[in-house]
Amino acid sequence: MCDPGHSTGRRVRANRRSHSPDLDGAEPRSLWAITTGRTTVDIAEERHVSERTVKRMTAALLRRLRVSNRAEAAAVAGHTGLLGD
C-alpha cells in the first residue's frame, strides 16, 4: 500500500458525491497512518515529532472530517475515496 500524498505535496480530494473536505499538507499522510492502524507512538517515531504533536494533528483531522474517533475517520476515508484506490 502506498503512502498517499507522502512527498508530492498534492491535495487529495474526495469524490464528487462526498461532503468530505479536501485534505492538504500532512493530512492525507495522517489519515493513511490512521487507516492502517498506526498508533500515536508509531506515527510520532516515523515523523520524528512528539506524541503530543501527533495527538493534536489527529484531533484536527478528526474535527475536519467531522468524526469522533479513528475508526470513523477510517470509515469516512474508505467510503468517500479520500485516499484513492
C-alpha positions as CSV (number, residue, x, y, z in Angstrom):
1,M,0.0,0.0,0.0
2,C,1.4,3.4,-0.9
3,D,1.5,6.4,1.3
4,P,-0.8,9.0,-0.3
5,G,0.5,12.5,-0.5
6,H,3.8,11.4,1.1
7,S,6.1,13.5,-0.9
8,T,4.1,15.1,-3.6
9,G,2.5,17.9,-1.6
10,R,-0.6,17.3,-3.6
11,R,-4.1,17.9,-2.5
12,V,-6.3,14.8,-2.0
13,R,-9.9,15.3,-2.8
14,A,-12.9,13.1,-2.1
15,N,-15.2,12.0,-4.9
16,R,-17.8,14.4,-6.1
17,R,-20.7,12.8,-4.3
18,S,-18.9,13.2,-0.9
19,H,-19.4,16.0,1.6
20,S,-15.9,15.4,3.0
21,P,-13.3,18.2,2.9
22,D,-10.3,18.3,0.7
23,L,-7.1,17.2,2.6
24,D,-3.9,19.1,2.1
25,G,-0.5,19.3,3.7
26,A,0.2,16.4,6.0
27,E,-3.5,15.4,6.4
28,P,-3.5,12.6,3.7
29,R,-0.5,11.1,5.3
30,S,-2.0,11.3,8.7
31,L,-5.3,9.8,7.5
32,W,-3.4,7.0,5.8
33,A,-1.5,6.2,9.0
34,I,-4.8,6.1,10.9
35,T,-6.5,3.8,8.4
36,T,-3.5,1.4,8.5
37,G,-3.8,1.1,12.3
38,R,-0.6,3.0,13.3
39,T,-0.6,4.1,16.9
40,T,0.2,7.6,18.1
41,V,3.7,6.4,19.2
42,D,4.3,4.7,15.7
43,I,3.4,7.9,13.9
44,A,5.5,10.1,16.2
45,E,8.5,7.9,15.7
46,E,8.0,7.7,11.9
47,R,7.7,11.5,11.6
48,H,10.3,12.4,14.3
49,V,7.8,14.5,16.2
50,S,6.4,14.3,19.7
51,E,3.3,12.2,20.6
52,R,1.6,15.4,21.6
53,T,2.1,16.8,18.1
54,V,0.6,13.6,16.6
55,K,-2.4,13.8,19.0
56,R,-3.0,17.5,18.0
57,M,-2.7,16.7,14.3
58,T,-5.1,13.7,14.7
59,A,-7.6,15.8,16.7
60,A,-7.6,18.5,14.0
61,L,-8.1,15.9,11.3
62,L,-11.0,14.3,13.1
63,R,-12.6,17.7,13.5
64,R,-12.2,18.4,9.8
65,L,-13.7,15.1,8.9
66,R,-16.5,15.7,11.5
67,V,-15.9,12.3,13.2
68,S,-15.2,11.5,16.8
69,N,-12.6,8.7,16.6
70,R,-10.1,7.0,14.4
71,A,-12.4,4.2,13.3
72,E,-14.9,6.7,12.0
73,A,-12.1,8.5,10.2
74,A,-11.0,5.3,8.5
75,A,-14.6,4.5,7.5
76,V,-15.0,8.0,6.0
77,A,-11.8,7.6,4.1
78,G,-13.0,4.2,2.7
79,H,-16.5,5.4,1.8
80,T,-15.5,8.7,0.2
81,G,-12.4,7.7,-1.6
82,L,-10.3,10.3,0.2
83,L,-7.2,8.1,-0.1
84,G,-7.8,6.9,-3.7
85,D,-7.5,3.2,-4.5
